[in-house]
Each structure stands twice: as structure tokens, then as C-alpha cells.
């Protein structure tokens, strides 16, 4: 997946981001911070990594959503001492031994590490099947499981270290906190097993009633968005049978 890397500088860079993103920017002292930008209604706009870089913070984001995300961030700058500029940096990902200067992916140990470098200086690591890793560990991706209709707690952001409930206010915080403390999630991502592969976007039904949607597929497994009250029964994806792996982390 093509990534875009931006450099955020200025004396107010940390406080600026702290009031906008779902995670605690102070954790940059420990490495990468995975976070989301939300609407005031608590719905997903973008997810990205924040990267410590001396007197700057790098923002590592899916290139397809980079421009509108930077535009929205810039709307919040007002008089803050903050500058955001695109860089020519590239990201290199891998599993196994972590190279010097690389960061562990904070979402899950199975995702390995991420390193940032100038164009033309990339390594030659053989890339694993990232979709298989994501499906096995129920890790959502921009444009697949993460869409403008997504609530990040339904997408597993608490398990993926993408949200902090002690950091204070940020855009969309009130809705996210209410979902955490005052409601029981009735929908969300889960891993399903299929009797045969199906196409992403296939509707899941249970006893003829809508029960969810298939997203990323890897072999006979998939990440699906599920209605938990209906997913306990046998599921159908068209003519293909499926069942929810309820013991997998959601």
C-alpha cells in the first residue's frame, strides 16, 4: 500500500496533535503512536502513525486519504505554531529482526516493524502476505474495514493501541468515551471461516436476516463486520456457509 509521509514542525506540534487525535501524543517518547482522526460525531476520517523525528513529528498515512486529511488538520491550525509539509521519505516494513532505527508496529507484534528512509535507500526484505496476517489477527485497513461509517471501537482500536481514554479531549472523544463506558458493542469486526472464498463486500445473513459484511478475504478466512446478536448462528455468504470465530479477539 502506498504511503505518504508528512513532517510536522513548530513549537506547538505536540499540543496541536494532542487535541485532535485519538491517542496520546506523549507516547512518542516510546516509539510509534497509532492514532485516528475522527469527525465530531466520532466516526472515522483517517488513521495514521505518528513518528518521533527529533524536532519534528512524521505522519505516515495511506496516500489515498493523505490530501483530505492534511487539509482537515490544517483547518485546525489557527494561530498555532505548526507547519505541515510533505516529504519524499518512504516507509519500509518487515517482520523478523528489526533493523537499527526501525520502530515496532504498535498495533500488533505480528505486524513487525516500520522504518523510514530517503527514496532509493530501501532494503530488500521479502514481503510477507500482509492480508493473511491482517485477517488472522483482525487488523483493519484503510478503505477495506475502515470507512467513513466506522466507529473506531467497533474496529478494535482499543486492542490495537490506537485510542487512549485518559488523555483528555480530542475531536470525537465524547462519542468514543460513551461507547466505551456506557454501552455494550453490538457490532464490530470479527474473523470468520468460510466453506469457500467469497468476494469482499459479500453480505452475510443469518436465518435470512442481514448479519454483516465480508471485508478482507485470505483463503477461507476473512475479516467481517458483524452484528454480534446474529453472528452466533450459522452464517451464509451467498451460497457459502460461514461461522464466526468468536474466541478470536474482536
N, C-alpha and C positions, 0 to 999 in steps of 0.2 A: 504494500500500500504506500503510495507516495505521500511523503510528509513535507510540511513547510515548517521552517524554524525561524522564529522571530526573536529579536533581542529587546528586552525591556530595561530601560535605564532611567536614572533620575533618583533624587533623594527620597521621593515618595513611592517608589516602585512597590515595596512590600505592603505598605498600608493601603495603597490603591488596590492591589490584588486581593488583599485580605477582606475587603468589604464587598467583593464581587463573587468570589469562587467558593465552592462547597467545602474545600479542605483548608487546613491550617497552613498558611504560607510559612510560618515559623519553623515548620518541619523541614524546610530546605537545608537546614544545618545537618540533617541526617541523610540527604540524598534527594532523589526524585520525589516530587509530590504529584500524585494523580488527582485531578480535580475536574469539576464540571462548571459550566456557566449555565444558569437557569433563567427562565422567564420569571417575572414577579408571581406568576401562578404556580411556580415550582416545576415547570416542565423543562425538559432537556433542550438546550440550544447547541452545546458543544462540549466535548471532553478533550483533555489535553494533559501533557506532562509539563510541569514547571521544573526547570533545571538550574541548580546553582552554578553561577559562572562569574565568580569574583564580584566586581561591582555592577553586575547585571544579572538578570534572570532570563533564561531562554524559555520560550514557549514552543513546544513540539506538538503539532496538530495535524490532523488529516488535511491534506491540501485541498480537498473538495469543499471543506467548510471554513477554510482559513480566512478568506476575504471578508465574508459577512461577520465572522467572529471578531476580527480585528476592528472592523467598522463599529461594532457594538461596544467593544472595550473602549474605543476612542471617544465614544459619546459620553462616557462616564468620567473622562479625564478632567474636565472643567479646568480649574486652575492648579491642579496637582502637577508637581514637578516630575513628569513622566514622559518618556519618549518611547515609541514603539516602531521598530524598523525591521524589515525583512532581511534575512541573511542568506548567504549561499551555503550555509552549513548543511550537512547531510547526517542522517541517523543510520547507524549500523546496529543490527540486532542479532542476537545469537543465544544459544544455550550452552551449558558446559562451563569450562573455565572462563572466568570474567577477565577481560584484558585490563591492563593498567589504564586508569582514567574512566573506565566504564562504570555505569550505575546499575544496580539491581532493579529490575522492574518491580515496582511496589505492589502491583495488583495480585501477583501470584508467583510462587517460586518456579512453576513450570514455564513461565514466560522468559526466564533467563535474564539477560542484561541488554542495556542500550548504551551506545557510545556515540559521541558527536564529533564530527571531523570536517575538515575542509574538503571541498569537492576534489575527487581524484586521489584521495588517500584512504579509500575504503579497504577493508580486509577481504579475504576470500573464503569466509566461512560458508560451509554448505548450509543452506537454509532448511529448517525442518518444515513439516506440514503444519503451519500455524493454525489453519482452520481445524485440524484434528485436535490440536492442543486446546483451542478455544472451546470446542464442543465438549471435550472430556471434562473441562473444568468450568464450564458455563460462564465464559468470559465474553461479554457483549462487545460489538464493534460498531463504530460509526456507520450509519447507512444501512446496517443489517438489523441488529436488535435495538440500536439507539436511534430513535427518530423524534420528530417534534411532538409526538404523543407520549413520549416516555417520561415516567416518574423514576428518578434515579434509584430509589429504594426498591422498586419493583425490578430494576435491572441489576440488583445485587451490589450497589456501590458501597454499602457498609462492609460487606465481606471483602470487597476489592480495595479497601483502604482509600476510597475516593470521597469520603464525607466525614466531617468532624462535627460532633454535636456539642462541643464545649467551646468552640472558637468565638462565638458571638454572631452578630448579624451579617448576612450577605443576601444578595438578591435571591429570592425564592426560599429563604431559610424557614420562614414561618410555616409554609405548607409542608416542607420536608420534615420539620420537627414534629408537626402534628401527626404525620403519617407514622413516625417512629413511636411516639409516646401515647397516642390516643386512639389509634385504630389498629386492626389486625389486617395485614395484607391479604387480600382475596385474589389477587392476580400477580403474576410475575414470571420471571424466566425459570425454566427448568430443563433438564435433559430428558429426552425421550428416546426410546428404542423403537425402530421401525422394522416391519417384516420385509420391507424393500425400500430402497431410496425413493424419495419424492422431491419435487421441486420446491425451493424456498418460496414462501408465500402461500403454500397449500393450507387450506383451512382444516382445522381439527374439529371433529364433532364427537359428542358422547350421547348415545341414545337419541341421535338425530338433532341434538341441540348444539349450538356453537360452543366450543370448549377451548379455542385458542388458534394459534397460527404457527406454522413451521417457519423457522428462520434459517440459520446456517446449518447445512447438512454435511456430514462427513461419514461416508459409508452408510451403515444402518443406524447411526445415531444422529441426533440433531438438537440444537437449541430451539426451544419453542416458548412462545408467550402463552401462558396457561391461565384458565380460570380454575383455581385450585378446587373449588367445590364440585367441579365436573370432571377433573382430570383423574380422580381416583378410580373411575370406571374405565372400561376398555375404550380406547380412542380409535377413531378412524380418520385417516388422511386420504380422502377419496376412497379408493378400494383397498388401501393398505392399512393394516392394523398397526397400532402403536400403543405403548404404555409408558407411563411417567415413571422415571426412576426417582421415586420420592425420597430415597435416602441420600441422593446427591445434594450437595449444598446448592441452595437457590439464591 
